[in-house]
Amino acid sequence: MQRTHLLAVAATALTLGLGACHQEPEQINEYDPQAEALRNAQPVALPPAITNNRTFRCAPDNSLYFVDYYNNGTATIRTSQGGTPIMLTGTNNGPPFAGEGYTVSANATHVSINGKACHT
């Protein structure tokens, strides 16, 4: 019991001793070299959002096409799932889409890609 009191007194003395140390507050440099440029910057437009993406299988060769439709009236087409997308632009912000050797005309589930009948 006496040992417990002795440990409590030692812990209190140690805490008070360390608490008496004077520590300077940390100095923070608040200068931002780009602050003025950020205040005067024009707002950045967001990139177009994907509104729909579809995978189409086309006859007669069973080829697959991956088409992403965007909210700005454009689409991208890929010939493989991880392939490089090819940008297609639409007429009057919608189908038919065309670009770089591809034409895509579509409704909800059926599409014609370069004249081939395709479906989802």
C-alpha positions in Angstrom: 0.0 0.0 0.0 2.8 2.3 0.9 4.5 1.5 -2.4 1.4 2.6 -4.3 1.4 5.9 -2.6 5.1 6.3 -3.3 4.5 5.6 -7.0 1.6 8.1 -7.2 3.7 10.8 -5.6 6.6 10.1 -8.0 4.3 10.2 -11.0 2.8 13.5 -9.9 6.2 15.0 -9.3 7.4 13.9 -12.7 4.3 15.3 -14.4 4.6 18.6 -12.6 8.2 18.8 -13.4 7.7 18.2 -17.1 4.7 20.6 -17.2 6.9 23.4 -15.9 9.2 23.2 -19.0 8.6 26.3 -21.2 8.2 25.4 -24.8 8.0 27.9 -27.5 4.9 27.6 -29.8 5.6 26.2 -33.2 6.1 28.9 -35.9 4.1 28.3 -39.0 5.0 30.2 -42.2 1.6 31.3 -43.6 3.1 32.8 -46.9 1.6 31.1 -49.9 3.4 32.0 -53.2 0.4 31.0 -55.3 -2.4 32.6 -53.2 -2.8 35.6 -55.4 -2.8 33.5 -58.6 -5.5 31.1 -57.1 -7.7 34.1 -56.1 -7.6 35.4 -59.6 -7.9 32.1 -61.4 -10.9 31.4 -63.7 -13.2 28.5 -62.7 -12.2 25.2 -64.2 -14.9 23.4 -66.2 -15.5 19.8 -65.3 -14.9 17.1 -67.9 -17.9 15.6 -69.5 -19.7 12.8 -67.6 -20.4 9.4 -68.9 -24.2 9.0 -69.2 -24.2 5.5 -70.5 -21.8 2.8 -71.5 -22.7 -0.3 -73.6 -21.0 -3.3 -75.0 -22.2 -4.3 -78.4 -21.7 -7.6 -80.3 -22.0 -7.2 -84.1 -23.0 -9.6 -86.8 -21.8 -11.3 -89.0 -18.2 -11.5 -87.5 -19.1 -11.5 -83.7 -16.9 -8.5 -83.1 -17.2 -6.6 -79.8 -17.3 -2.8 -79.4 -17.3 -0.9 -76.2 -19.1 2.5 -76.5 -19.3 5.2 -73.8 -21.8 8.0 -74.2 -21.1 11.4 -72.7 -23.4 14.3 -71.6 -21.8 16.7 -74.0 -23.1 14.9 -77.2 -20.0 12.9 -77.8 -19.1 9.2 -77.5 -16.0 7.0 -77.4 -15.6 3.6 -79.0 -13.0 0.9 -78.2 -12.4 -2.4 -79.9 -11.2 -4.1 -76.7 -12.2 -3.6 -73.1 -8.8 -2.0 -72.1 -8.2 -0.5 -75.6 -7.5 3.1 -76.6 -10.8 5.0 -76.9 -11.5 6.8 -80.1 -13.5 10.1 -79.8 -16.7 10.3 -81.8 -18.7 13.5 -82.2 -22.4 13.6 -82.6 -24.7 15.7 -84.7 -27.0 18.1 -82.7 -25.6 16.7 -79.4 -26.7 13.1 -80.2 -26.5 10.2 -82.6 -25.3 9.5 -85.2 -21.7 9.7 -84.0 -18.7 9.8 -86.3 -14.9 10.0 -86.1 -11.6 8.4 -87.2 -13.2 5.7 -89.5 -16.1 4.8 -87.2 -19.8 5.7 -87.4 -22.2 4.8 -84.7 -26.0 5.3 -85.0 -28.0 4.0 -82.1 -31.2 3.7 -80.1 -31.5 2.2 -76.6 -30.3 -1.3 -77.3 -29.5 -1.7 -81.1 -26.7 0.1 -82.9 -25.2 0.2 -86.3 -21.3 0.4 -86.2 -19.8 1.0 -89.6 -22.9 -0.5 -91.2 -22.9 -3.7 -89.1 -26.0 -4.5 -87.1 -25.1 -4.8 -83.4 -27.0 -5.5 -80.2 -26.3 -5.4 -76.4 
